[in-house]
Amino acid sequence: MAPVGPNARVVLDALLRQDQGASLDMALSHALKAARDLDAPGRRRVVQALQDINRCRARLTWRLERGAVRTTPHNLFLAWTALHGHAEPKGVRLSDLDRTLLGRLSGIALDDPSMPEATRLECPPAFEAALRGSLGERFAEEMAANLAVPPVDLRVNTIKSTVRDARTRLKAESVEARPTRYGAWGLRCAPGTNVSATQAFRDGIVEFQDEGSQLAVMLCDARAGMQVLDFCAGTGGKTLALGAAMENRGHLVACDISDVRMQRAKLRLKRAGIENAERKVLPPADDKWMKKRYGRFDRVLVDAPCSGTGSWRRNPDARWSNQAANLGELAALQDAILKRAARFVKPGGRLIYATCSLLRRENDDRVAAFLVEHQDFAAQNAADIWREISDKPWPCGAETVLRLSPAQHGTDGFFACVLQRSRA
């Protein structure tokens, strides 16, 4: 990890805001506002430093506690600085005690044989039992893979380009990319590749999207002329992929409870050239607009809010979010969203439930609970659907659902199940 140099103050400011409950994105946004003269490489170093600190937060905390030192954002930053062999951080006021701590920790390895396994694997206590129960003997392997710095995955916008042409355009801008292993639209670059600065990205030729997320969209089997609803669209990542799969024909609706996210989706849809989509901010209860659309959609995708345990390698701060650890509340929310979204599926249509979680409590258990109450729906064999839409091997062996993980597939952890409504 390269030293952050004079940007140390920005890193520490962001850590302080994160400790106060802000997400890493929000903490970064606030901290960078106070460093307007920071150039693009400097900003990337700040982001990388914060992600690295969050990837080793449990081990840093363990080190500090062993030395009877309070775990504060300031001390975490000092421990990270020392354990990576960096010089005294510039722009950060240090006391004599701080310098003593730096000296004590300097040169000490991050890992230690006496560390508990969960600490060494950066598994938060709130998730350990659920993850061990879901992953079984693969727990250590998956947690280690979830600590790795991920590759940069891109989805080629087939409205504007082909995978081959997009790859050629990126190469012309000194960005090396290779086709993803399973997906039809994916390209993969080395970790840290700066794709956002390319003209190919600015022109909407490629979008950032993990391969696992792309496979979940593929299972929707959205086609030209269909009526498709992205019920938890966020800023529109899967909406963009659905629109491209539909070739701008048919009707696509993106919904989310956040107007801010819907505004961001608007900009992304415009850049991508998706013309068959409309946006709807979801009210707390279904309004007249929504009730008119009950039973109208061929495909309804529910990419449900979840713990995000499958995407910790991309979002290392998320594992320390108190909100994500409220698994009971998340399960209740997932049940409510599925129930609400099911109203929009036409007879014979499909409801696709997806999460970026590794936990069966958020995945299989939610599907089972839904099917008990909605006997007009039945789970479909996702492997059979895959064979109809792709000439690549089904990635999930004997599974009848999409179940991806960092260690087994090199993707984020993803789950998707296809539920079909009866025609009667």
Contacts in CASP RR format, 6 or more apart in sequence:
PFRMAT RR
TARGET T0000
AUTHOR 0000-0000-0000
METHOD contacts of the structure
MODEL  1
MAPVGPNARVVLDALLRQDQGASLDMALSHALKAARDLDAPGRRRVVQAL
QDINRCRARLTWRLERGAVRTTPHNLFLAWTALHGHAEPKGVRLSDLDRT
LLGRLSGIALDDPSMPEATRLECPPAFEAALRGSLGERFAEEMAANLAVP
PVDLRVNTIKSTVRDARTRLKAESVEARPTRYGAWGLRCAPGTNVSATQA
FRDGIVEFQDEGSQLAVMLCDARAGMQVLDFCAGTGGKTLALGAAMENRG
HLVACDISDVRMQRAKLRLKRAGIENAERKVLPPADDKWMKKRYGRFDRV
LVDAPCSGTGSWRRNPDARWSNQAANLGELAALQDAILKRAARFVKPGGR
LIYATCSLLRRENDDRVAAFLVEHQDFAAQNAADIWREISDKPWPCGAET
VLRLSPAQHGTDGFFACVLQRSRA
1 48 0 8 1.000
1 49 0 8 1.000
1 52 0 8 1.000
1 84 0 8 1.000
2 45 0 8 1.000
2 48 0 8 1.000
3 84 0 8 1.000
3 86 0 8 1.000
3 87 0 8 1.000
4 10 0 8 1.000
4 11 0 8 1.000
4 45 0 8 1.000
4 46 0 8 1.000
4 49 0 8 1.000
4 86 0 8 1.000
4 89 0 8 1.000
5 45 0 8 1.000
5 89 0 8 1.000
5 90 0 8 1.000
6 90 0 8 1.000
6 91 0 8 1.000
7 35 0 8 1.000
7 38 0 8 1.000
7 42 0 8 1.000
7 45 0 8 1.000
7 46 0 8 1.000
7 49 0 8 1.000
8 77 0 8 1.000
8 81 0 8 1.000
8 89 0 8 1.000
8 90 0 8 1.000
8 91 0 8 1.000
8 92 0 8 1.000
9 35 0 8 1.000
9 91 0 8 1.000
9 92 0 8 1.000
10 31 0 8 1.000
10 32 0 8 1.000
10 34 0 8 1.000
10 35 0 8 1.000
10 38 0 8 1.000
10 46 0 8 1.000
11 31 0 8 1.000
11 46 0 8 1.000
11 49 0 8 1.000
11 50 0 8 1.000
11 53 0 8 1.000
11 77 0 8 1.000
12 73 0 8 1.000
12 74 0 8 1.000
12 77 0 8 1.000
12 89 0 8 1.000
12 92 0 8 1.000
13 30 0 8 1.000
13 31 0 8 1.000
13 34 0 8 1.000
14 24 0 8 1.000
14 27 0 8 1.000
14 28 0 8 1.000
14 30 0 8 1.000
14 31 0 8 1.000
14 46 0 8 1.000
14 50 0 8 1.000
15 27 0 8 1.000
15 50 0 8 1.000
15 53 0 8 1.000
15 73 0 8 1.000
15 74 0 8 1.000
15 76 0 8 1.000
15 77 0 8 1.000
16 73 0 8 1.000
16 74 0 8 1.000
17 26 0 8 1.000
17 27 0 8 1.000
17 30 0 8 1.000
17 31 0 8 1.000
18 24 0 8 1.000
18 27 0 8 1.000
18 50 0 8 1.000
18 73 0 8 1.000
18 317 0 8 1.000
19 72 0 8 1.000
19 73 0 8 1.000
21 322 0 8 1.000
22 30 0 8 1.000
23 317 0 8 1.000
23 321 0 8 1.000
24 50 0 8 1.000
24 51 0 8 1.000
24 54 0 8 1.000
24 315 0 8 1.000
24 317 0 8 1.000
27 50 0 8 1.000
28 46 0 8 1.000
28 47 0 8 1.000
28 50 0 8 1.000
31 46 0 8 1.000
32 38 0 8 1.000
32 43 0 8 1.000
32 46 0 8 1.000
38 46 0 8 1.000
40 194 0 8 1.000
40 197 0 8 1.000
44 192 0 8 1.000
44 194 0 8 1.000
48 192 0 8 1.000
49 80 0 8 1.000
50 317 0 8 1.000
51 149 0 8 1.000
51 316 0 8 1.000
51 317 0 8 1.000
52 80 0 8 1.000
53 60 0 8 1.000
53 76 0 8 1.000
53 77 0 8 1.000
53 80 0 8 1.000
54 316 0 8 1.000
54 317 0 8 1.000
54 319 0 8 1.000
54 320 0 8 1.000
55 122 0 8 1.000
55 147 0 8 1.000
55 316 0 8 1.000
56 80 0 8 1.000
56 83 0 8 1.000
56 110 0 8 1.000
56 122 0 8 1.000
57 76 0 8 1.000
57 122 0 8 1.000
57 320 0 8 1.000
58 118 0 8 1.000
58 119 0 8 1.000
58 122 0 8 1.000
58 123 0 8 1.000
58 124 0 8 1.000
59 110 0 8 1.000
59 111 0 8 1.000
59 115 0 8 1.000
59 119 0 8 1.000
59 120 0 8 1.000
59 122 0 8 1.000
60 71 0 8 1.000
60 76 0 8 1.000
60 79 0 8 1.000
60 80 0 8 1.000
60 83 0 8 1.000
60 110 0 8 1.000
61 71 0 8 1.000
61 76 0 8 1.000
62 112 0 8 1.000
62 115 0 8 1.000
62 119 0 8 1.000
63 79 0 8 1.000
63 83 0 8 1.000
63 105 0 8 1.000
63 108 0 8 1.000
63 110 0 8 1.000
63 112 0 8 1.000
64 70 0 8 1.000
64 71 0 8 1.000
64 75 0 8 1.000
64 76 0 8 1.000
64 79 0 8 1.000
65 71 0 8 1.000
67 104 0 8 1.000
69 75 0 8 1.000
69 101 0 8 1.000
74 98 0 8 1.000
75 101 0 8 1.000
77 89 0 8 1.000
77 92 0 8 1.000
78 89 0 8 1.000
78 94 0 8 1.000
78 98 0 8 1.000
78 101 0 8 1.000
78 102 0 8 1.000
78 105 0 8 1.000
79 101 0 8 1.000
79 105 0 8 1.000
81 88 0 8 1.000
81 89 0 8 1.000
81 102 0 8 1.000
82 101 0 8 1.000
82 102 0 8 1.000
82 103 0 8 1.000
82 104 0 8 1.000
82 105 0 8 1.000
82 106 0 8 1.000
82 107 0 8 1.000
82 108 0 8 1.000
83 105 0 8 1.000
83 107 0 8 1.000
83 108 0 8 1.000
83 109 0 8 1.000
83 110 0 8 1.000
85 106 0 8 1.000
85 107 0 8 1.000
88 94 0 8 1.000
88 99 0 8 1.000
88 102 0 8 1.000
94 102 0 8 1.000
111 120 0 8 1.000
117 140 0 8 1.000
118 125 0 8 1.000
118 128 0 8 1.000
121 140 0 8 1.000
121 143 0 8 1.000
121 144 0 8 1.000
121 147 0 8 1.000
122 143 0 8 1.000
122 147 0 8 1.000
122 319 0 8 1.000
123 131 0 8 1.000
123 143 0 8 1.000
123 319 0 8 1.000
124 319 0 8 1.000
124 320 0 8 1.000
124 325 0 8 1.000
126 325 0 8 1.000
127 307 0 8 1.000
127 309 0 8 1.000
127 319 0 8 1.000
127 325 0 8 1.000
127 359 0 8 1.000
130 327 0 8 1.000
130 359 0 8 1.000
130 361 0 8 1.000
131 139 0 8 1.000
131 142 0 8 1.000
131 143 0 8 1.000
131 309 0 8 1.000
131 358 0 8 1.000
131 359 0 8 1.000
132 139 0 8 1.000
133 139 0 8 1.000
133 360 0 8 1.000
134 358 0 8 1.000
134 359 0 8 1.000
134 360 0 8 1.000
134 361 0 8 1.000
135 142 0 8 1.000
135 358 0 8 1.000
138 405 0 8 1.000
138 407 0 8 1.000
138 408 0 8 1.000
141 407 0 8 1.000
142 358 0 8 1.000
142 405 0 8 1.000
142 406 0 8 1.000
142 407 0 8 1.000
142 408 0 8 1.000
144 407 0 8 1.000
145 313 0 8 1.000
145 405 0 8 1.000
145 406 0 8 1.000
145 407 0 8 1.000
145 410 0 8 1.000
146 309 0 8 1.000
146 310 0 8 1.000
146 312 0 8 1.000
146 313 0 8 1.000
146 406 0 8 1.000
147 312 0 8 1.000
147 313 0 8 1.000
147 316 0 8 1.000
148 313 0 8 1.000
148 406 0 8 1.000
149 191 0 8 1.000
149 192 0 8 1.000
149 313 0 8 1.000
150 191 0 8 1.000
150 210 0 8 1.000
150 313 0 8 1.000
150 314 0 8 1.000
150 406 0 8 1.000
150 412 0 8 1.000
151 188 0 8 1.000
151 189 0 8 1.000
151 190 0 8 1.000
151 191 0 8 1.000
152 188 0 8 1.000
152 189 0 8 1.000
152 190 0 8 1.000
152 191 0 8 1.000
152 192 0 8 1.000
152 193 0 8 1.000
152 195 0 8 1.000
152 208 0 8 1.000
153 180 0 8 1.000
153 186 0 8 1.000
153 187 0 8 1.000
153 188 0 8 1.000
153 189 0 8 1.000
153 208 0 8 1.000
153 209 0 8 1.000
153 210 0 8 1.000
153 211 0 8 1.000
153 214 0 8 1.000
153 411 0 8 1.000
154 166 0 8 1.000
154 177 0 8 1.000
154 186 0 8 1.000
154 187 0 8 1.000
154 188 0 8 1.000
154 189 0 8 1.000
154 195 0 8 1.000
154 206 0 8 1.000
154 207 0 8 1.000
154 208 0 8 1.000
154 209 0 8 1.000
155 185 0 8 1.000
155 186 0 8 1.000
155 187 0 8 1.000
155 206 0 8 1.000
155 207 0 8 1.000
155 208 0 8 1.000
155 209 0 8 1.000
155 214 0 8 1.000
155 240 0 8 1.000
155 241 0 8 1.000
156 162 0 8 1.000
156 163 0 8 1.000
156 166 0 8 1.000
156 185 0 8 1.000
156 186 0 8 1.000
156 187 0 8 1.000
156 205 0 8 1.000
156 206 0 8 1.000
157 166 0 8 1.000
157 204 0 8 1.000
157 205 0 8 1.000
157 206 0 8 1.000
157 207 0 8 1.000
157 240 0 8 1.000
157 244 0 8 1.000
157 272 0 8 1.000
157 273 0 8 1.000
158 185 0 8 1.000
158 244 0 8 1.000
158 245 0 8 1.000
158 247 0 8 1.000
159 243 0 8 1.000
159 244 0 8 1.000
159 247 0 8 1.000
159 248 0 8 1.000
159 272 0 8 1.000
159 273 0 8 1.000
159 274 0 8 1.000
160 203 0 8 1.000
160 204 0 8 1.000
160 205 0 8 1.000
160 272 0 8 1.000
160 273 0 8 1.000
161 169 0 8 1.000
161 205 0 8 1.000
163 179 0 8 1.000
163 184 0 8 1.000
163 185 0 8 1.000
163 186 0 8 1.000
163 187 0 8 1.000
166 177 0 8 1.000
166 187 0 8 1.000
166 200 0 8 1.000
166 205 0 8 1.000
166 206 0 8 1.000
167 177 0 8 1.000
167 178 0 8 1.000
167 179 0 8 1.000
167 187 0 8 1.000
169 199 0 8 1.000
169 200 0 8 1.000
169 205 0 8 1.000
170 176 0 8 1.000
170 177 0 8 1.000
170 187 0 8 1.000
170 189 0 8 1.000
170 195 0 8 1.000
170 198 0 8 1.000
170 200 0 8 1.000
170 206 0 8 1.000
171 177 0 8 1.000
173 198 0 8 1.000
173 199 0 8 1.000
173 200 0 8 1.000
175 189 0 8 1.000
175 193 0 8 1.000
175 194 0 8 1.000
175 195 0 8 1.000
175 198 0 8 1.000
175 200 0 8 1.000
176 189 0 8 1.000
176 190 0 8 1.000
176 193 0 8 1.000
177 187 0 8 1.000
177 188 0 8 1.000
177 189 0 8 1.000
178 187 0 8 1.000
178 188 0 8 1.000
179 186 0 8 1.000
179 187 0 8 1.000
179 188 0 8 1.000
180 186 0 8 1.000
180 187 0 8 1.000
180 188 0 8 1.000
180 211 0 8 1.000
180 214 0 8 1.000
181 211 0 8 1.000
181 392 0 8 1.000
181 395 0 8 1.000
181 409 0 8 1.000
181 410 0 8 1.000
182 211 0 8 1.000
182 212 0 8 1.000
182 215 0 8 1.000
182 390 0 8 1.000
182 392 0 8 1.000
182 395 0 8 1.000
182 409 0 8 1.000
182 411 0 8 1.000
183 211 0 8 1.000
183 214 0 8 1.000
183 215 0 8 1.000
183 218 0 8 1.000
183 390 0 8 1.000
183 392 0 8 1.000
184 218 0 8 1.000
184 390 0 8 1.000
184 392 0 8 1.000
185 214 0 8 1.000
185 241 0 8 1.000
185 244 0 8 1.000
186 211 0 8 1.000
186 214 0 8 1.000
187 206 0 8 1.000
188 211 0 8 1.000
189 195 0 8 1.000
195 201 0 8 1.000
195 206 0 8 1.000
195 208 0 8 1.000
196 208 0 8 1.000
198 206 0 8 1.000
200 206 0 8 1.000
201 207 0 8 1.000
202 271 0 8 1.000
203 271 0 8 1.000
204 271 0 8 1.000
204 272 0 8 1.000
204 273 0 8 1.000
207 237 0 8 1.000
207 240 0 8 1.000
207 241 0 8 1.000
207 268 0 8 1.000
207 272 0 8 1.000
209 237 0 8 1.000
209 241 0 8 1.000
210 311 0 8 1.000
210 314 0 8 1.000
210 411 0 8 1.000
210 412 0 8 1.000
210 414 0 8 1.000
211 410 0 8 1.000
211 411 0 8 1.000
211 412 0 8 1.000
212 404 0 8 1.000
212 409 0 8 1.000
212 411 0 8 1.000
212 412 0 8 1.000
212 413 0 8 1.000
212 414 0 8 1.000
213 237 0 8 1.000
213 238 0 8 1.000
213 241 0 8 1.000
213 356 0 8 1.000
213 412 0 8 1.000
213 414 0 8 1.000
214 241 0 8 1.000
215 395 0 8 1.000
215 402 0 8 1.000
215 404 0 8 1.000
215 411 0 8 1.000
215 414 0 8 1.000
215 416 0 8 1.000
216 238 0 8 1.000
216 301 0 8 1.000
216 303 0 8 1.000
216 352 0 8 1.000
216 354 0 8 1.000
216 402 0 8 1.000
216 414 0 8 1.000
216 416 0 8 1.000
217 238 0 8 1.000
217 241 0 8 1.000
217 242 0 8 1.000
217 245 0 8 1.000
217 301 0 8 1.000
218 245 0 8 1.000
218 386 0 8 1.000
218 389 0 8 1.000
218 390 0 8 1.000
219 352 0 8 1.000
219 382 0 8 1.000
219 385 0 8 1.000
219 386 0 8 1.000
219 389 0 8 1.000
219 402 0 8 1.000
219 416 0 8 1.000
219 418 0 8 1.000
220 228 0 8 1.000
220 242 0 8 1.000
220 245 0 8 1.000
220 299 0 8 1.000
220 301 0 8 1.000
220 350 0 8 1.000
220 352 0 8 1.000
221 299 0 8 1.000
221 350 0 8 1.000
221 385 0 8 1.000
221 388 0 8 1.000
221 389 0 8 1.000
222 228 0 8 1.000
222 242 0 8 1.000
222 243 0 8 1.000
222 245 0 8 1.000
222 246 0 8 1.000
222 252 0 8 1.000
222 298 0 8 1.000
222 299 0 8 1.000
223 245 0 8 1.000
223 246 0 8 1.000
224 246 0 8 1.000
224 247 0 8 1.000
224 249 0 8 1.000
224 250 0 8 1.000
225 246 0 8 1.000
225 249 0 8 1.000
225 250 0 8 1.000
225 251 0 8 1.000
226 246 0 8 1.000
226 250 0 8 1.000
226 251 0 8 1.000
226 298 0 8 1.000
226 299 0 8 1.000
227 250 0 8 1.000
227 251 0 8 1.000
227 296 0 8 1.000
227 297 0 8 1.000
227 298 0 8 1.000
227 299 0 8 1.000
227 346 0 8 1.000
228 242 0 8 1.000
228 243 0 8 1.000
228 246 0 8 1.000
228 250 0 8 1.000
228 251 0 8 1.000
228 252 0 8 1.000
228 253 0 8 1.000
228 297 0 8 1.000
228 298 0 8 1.000
228 299 0 8 1.000
228 300 0 8 1.000
228 301 0 8 1.000
229 252 0 8 1.000
229 253 0 8 1.000
229 255 0 8 1.000
229 293 0 8 1.000
229 297 0 8 1.000
229 299 0 8 1.000
229 300 0 8 1.000
229 301 0 8 1.000
229 341 0 8 1.000
229 344 0 8 1.000
230 236 0 8 1.000
230 238 0 8 1.000
230 239 0 8 1.000
230 242 0 8 1.000
230 252 0 8 1.000
230 253 0 8 1.000
230 254 0 8 1.000
230 255 0 8 1.000
230 301 0 8 1.000
230 303 0 8 1.000
231 255 0 8 1.000
231 300 0 8 1.000
231 301 0 8 1.000
231 302 0 8 1.000
231 303 0 8 1.000
231 337 0 8 1.000
231 340 0 8 1.000
231 341 0 8 1.000
231 344 0 8 1.000
232 255 0 8 1.000
232 256 0 8 1.000
232 301 0 8 1.000
232 302 0 8 1.000
232 303 0 8 1.000
232 304 0 8 1.000
232 305 0 8 1.000
232 337 0 8 1.000
233 239 0 8 1.000
233 254 0 8 1.000
233 255 0 8 1.000
233 256 0 8 1.000
233 261 0 8 1.000
233 262 0 8 1.000
233 265 0 8 1.000
233 279 0 8 1.000
233 303 0 8 1.000
234 254 0 8 1.000
234 256 0 8 1.000
234 258 0 8 1.000
234 261 0 8 1.000
234 262 0 8 1.000
234 264 0 8 1.000
234 265 0 8 1.000
235 261 0 8 1.000
235 264 0 8 1.000
235 265 0 8 1.000
235 268 0 8 1.000
236 254 0 8 1.000
236 261 0 8 1.000
236 264 0 8 1.000
236 265 0 8 1.000
236 268 0 8 1.000
236 269 0 8 1.000
237 265 0 8 1.000
237 268 0 8 1.000
238 301 0 8 1.000
238 303 0 8 1.000
239 252 0 8 1.000
239 254 0 8 1.000
239 265 0 8 1.000
239 269 0 8 1.000
239 274 0 8 1.000
239 277 0 8 1.000
240 268 0 8 1.000
240 269 0 8 1.000
240 272 0 8 1.000
240 274 0 8 1.000
242 252 0 8 1.000
242 299 0 8 1.000
242 301 0 8 1.000
243 252 0 8 1.000
243 274 0 8 1.000
243 276 0 8 1.000
243 277 0 8 1.000
244 272 0 8 1.000
244 274 0 8 1.000
246 252 0 8 1.000
246 276 0 8 1.000
248 273 0 8 1.000
248 274 0 8 1.000
248 275 0 8 1.000
248 276 0 8 1.000
249 276 0 8 1.000
250 276 0 8 1.000
251 276 0 8 1.000
251 278 0 8 1.000
252 274 0 8 1.000
252 276 0 8 1.000
252 277 0 8 1.000
252 278 0 8 1.000
253 277 0 8 1.000
253 278 0 8 1.000
253 279 0 8 1.000
253 280 0 8 1.000
253 293 0 8 1.000
253 297 0 8 1.000
254 262 0 8 1.000
254 265 0 8 1.000
254 269 0 8 1.000
254 277 0 8 1.000
254 278 0 8 1.000
254 279 0 8 1.000
254 280 0 8 1.000
255 279 0 8 1.000
255 280 0 8 1.000
255 281 0 8 1.000
255 282 0 8 1.000
256 262 0 8 1.000
256 265 0 8 1.000
256 281 0 8 1.000
256 282 0 8 1.000
257 281 0 8 1.000
257 282 0 8 1.000
258 281 0 8 1.000
259 281 0 8 1.000
262 279 0 8 1.000
262 280 0 8 1.000
262 281 0 8 1.000
265 279 0 8 1.000
266 279 0 8 1.000
269 277 0 8 1.000
269 279 0 8 1.000
280 289 0 8 1.000
280 290 0 8 1.000
282 290 0 8 1.000
283 290 0 8 1.000
286 340 0 8 1.000
286 343 0 8 1.000
290 344 0 8 1.000
293 344 0 8 1.000
294 343 0 8 1.000
294 344 0 8 1.000
295 343 0 8 1.000
295 344 0 8 1.000
295 345 0 8 1.000
295 346 0 8 1.000
295 347 0 8 1.000
296 344 0 8 1.000
296 346 0 8 1.000
297 344 0 8 1.000
297 345 0 8 1.000
297 346 0 8 1.000
297 349 0 8 1.000
298 346 0 8 1.000
298 349 0 8 1.000
298 350 0 8 1.000
299 349 0 8 1.000
299 350 0 8 1.000
299 352 0 8 1.000
300 341 0 8 1.000
300 342 0 8 1.000
300 344 0 8 1.000
300 345 0 8 1.000
300 350 0 8 1.000
300 351 0 8 1.000
300 352 0 8 1.000
301 352 0 8 1.000
301 354 0 8 1.000
302 337 0 8 1.000
302 338 0 8 1.000
302 341 0 8 1.000
302 351 0 8 1.000
302 352 0 8 1.000
302 353 0 8 1.000
302 354 0 8 1.000
303 354 0 8 1.000
303 355 0 8 1.000
304 333 0 8 1.000
304 334 0 8 1.000
304 337 0 8 1.000
304 338 0 8 1.000
304 353 0 8 1.000
304 354 0 8 1.000
304 355 0 8 1.000
304 362 0 8 1.000
304 366 0 8 1.000
305 330 0 8 1.000
305 333 0 8 1.000
305 334 0 8 1.000
305 337 0 8 1.000
306 330 0 8 1.000
306 334 0 8 1.000
306 355 0 8 1.000
306 356 0 8 1.000
306 357 0 8 1.000
306 359 0 8 1.000
306 362 0 8 1.000
307 324 0 8 1.000
307 325 0 8 1.000
307 327 0 8 1.000
307 330 0 8 1.000
307 357 0 8 1.000
307 359 0 8 1.000
307 362 0 8 1.000
308 315 0 8 1.000
308 318 0 8 1.000
308 324 0 8 1.000
308 355 0 8 1.000
308 356 0 8 1.000
308 357 0 8 1.000
309 319 0 8 1.000
309 324 0 8 1.000
309 356 0 8 1.000
309 357 0 8 1.000
309 358 0 8 1.000
309 359 0 8 1.000
309 413 0 8 1.000
310 356 0 8 1.000
310 357 0 8 1.000
310 358 0 8 1.000
310 405 0 8 1.000
310 406 0 8 1.000
310 412 0 8 1.000
310 413 0 8 1.000
310 414 0 8 1.000
311 318 0 8 1.000
311 356 0 8 1.000
311 412 0 8 1.000
311 413 0 8 1.000
312 318 0 8 1.000
312 319 0 8 1.000
313 406 0 8 1.000
313 412 0 8 1.000
314 412 0 8 1.000
318 324 0 8 1.000
324 330 0 8 1.000
327 359 0 8 1.000
327 361 0 8 1.000
327 362 0 8 1.000
330 362 0 8 1.000
331 361 0 8 1.000
331 362 0 8 1.000
331 365 0 8 1.000
331 366 0 8 1.000
334 355 0 8 1.000
334 362 0 8 1.000
334 366 0 8 1.000
335 366 0 8 1.000
335 369 0 8 1.000
335 370 0 8 1.000
338 351 0 8 1.000
338 353 0 8 1.000
338 366 0 8 1.000
338 370 0 8 1.000
339 370 0 8 1.000
339 373 0 8 1.000
339 374 0 8 1.000
341 351 0 8 1.000
342 351 0 8 1.000
342 370 0 8 1.000
342 374 0 8 1.000
342 377 0 8 1.000
342 421 0 8 1.000
345 351 0 8 1.000
345 377 0 8 1.000
345 421 0 8 1.000
346 421 0 8 1.000
347 421 0 8 1.000
347 422 0 8 1.000
347 423 0 8 1.000
347 424 0 8 1.000
348 420 0 8 1.000
348 421 0 8 1.000
348 422 0 8 1.000
348 423 0 8 1.000
349 420 0 8 1.000
349 421 0 8 1.000
350 380 0 8 1.000
350 418 0 8 1.000
350 419 0 8 1.000
350 420 0 8 1.000
350 421 0 8 1.000
351 377 0 8 1.000
351 418 0 8 1.000
351 419 0 8 1.000
351 420 0 8 1.000
351 421 0 8 1.000
352 416 0 8 1.000
352 417 0 8 1.000
352 418 0 8 1.000
352 419 0 8 1.000
353 366 0 8 1.000
353 367 0 8 1.000
353 370 0 8 1.000
353 416 0 8 1.000
353 417 0 8 1.000
353 419 0 8 1.000
354 402 0 8 1.000
354 414 0 8 1.000
354 415 0 8 1.000
354 416 0 8 1.000
354 417 0 8 1.000
355 362 0 8 1.000
355 363 0 8 1.000
355 414 0 8 1.000
355 415 0 8 1.000
356 412 0 8 1.000
356 413 0 8 1.000
356 414 0 8 1.000
356 415 0 8 1.000
357 363 0 8 1.000
357 413 0 8 1.000
357 415 0 8 1.000
358 405 0 8 1.000
358 413 0 8 1.000
358 415 0 8 1.000
362 415 0 8 1.000
363 401 0 8 1.000
363 403 0 8 1.000
363 415 0 8 1.000
363 417 0 8 1.000
364 401 0 8 1.000
364 417 0 8 1.000
367 379 0 8 1.000
367 401 0 8 1.000
367 417 0 8 1.000
367 419 0 8 1.000
370 377 0 8 1.000
370 419 0 8 1.000
371 377 0 8 1.000
371 378 0 8 1.000
371 379 0 8 1.000
371 419 0 8 1.000
376 421 0 8 1.000
376 422 0 8 1.000
376 424 0 8 1.000
377 419 0 8 1.000
377 420 0 8 1.000
377 421 0 8 1.000
377 422 0 8 1.000
378 419 0 8 1.000
378 420 0 8 1.000
378 422 0 8 1.000
379 400 0 8 1.000
379 401 0 8 1.000
379 417 0 8 1.000
379 418 0 8 1.000
379 419 0 8 1.000
380 418 0 8 1.000
380 419 0 8 1.000
380 420 0 8 1.000
381 400 0 8 1.000
382 396 0 8 1.000
382 399 0 8 1.000
382 400 0 8 1.000
382 401 0 8 1.000
382 402 0 8 1.000
382 416 0 8 1.000
382 417 0 8 1.000
382 418 0 8 1.000
383 394 0 8 1.000
383 396 0 8 1.000
383 397 0 8 1.000
383 399 0 8 1.000
383 400 0 8 1.000
385 418 0 8 1.000
386 394 0 8 1.000
387 394 0 8 1.000
395 402 0 8 1.000
395 404 0 8 1.000
395 409 0 8 1.000
396 402 0 8 1.000
396 403 0 8 1.000
396 404 0 8 1.000
401 415 0 8 1.000
401 416 0 8 1.000
401 417 0 8 1.000
402 414 0 8 1.000
402 415 0 8 1.000
402 416 0 8 1.000
402 417 0 8 1.000
403 414 0 8 1.000
403 415 0 8 1.000
404 410 0 8 1.000
404 411 0 8 1.000
404 412 0 8 1.000
404 413 0 8 1.000
404 414 0 8 1.000
404 415 0 8 1.000
405 411 0 8 1.000
405 413 0 8 1.000
406 412 0 8 1.000
406 413 0 8 1.000
END
